[in-house]
């Protein structure tokens, strides 16, 4: 699945760490900053659900 995170760089990194605990993150894109004056960015993830046997 492809996910898009949209937030501040700190928010995106924090959520990425949380998602990595429950998903297998295959790739993470570079940061795509929003147009000024926004301080937000977008990053794209390719991820898959973890095997349920590993999370039990």
N, C-alpha and C positions, 0 to 999 in steps of 0.2 A: 504494500500500500504506500501511497505517497502522501506525506503530511506537510503542511506549511505552518511554520511558527511565525507569528507576527507580534513583535513587542520590542522592548529595549534589548540591547545586547545582553545585559545581566539577566533579564527575565528569560530570554531564549536559552541561555546557557543553563539556567536553573531547571527549566522544564525539560531540556534535552537530557540532563542527568537523571531526572525522575523517569522519563520515558525509557531510557536505556536499562532501567531496572526491570521493566516488564515487557519490553519489545527487543527483538534483535534488530539493531540499527545497522543497515547495510551501507548506506552512504549519507553524508551530510554535505549540502552545497555550501558554497561561499556565501557570505553575507550580501544581501541586496538592500542597500539603504533606501528608505523612502525619500522623496523629494523634500528639500528644505522648505519650511522650517521644522519639519518633523524630525524627531530623534529616534524614530522606530526603524526596524530592519525586518527583513524576511529571510528565513532560511528554510530550505526544503530537505525533507528526510525521506529516504526509502527504508521502510521497516517491515518486519513480519512478526506476527505473534510468536511468542516463545512456545516451545513444546510444553503442553500442559503437565507432562510428567515432571519437568524440571521445576515447576512452580509449586508443586504440592508438598 
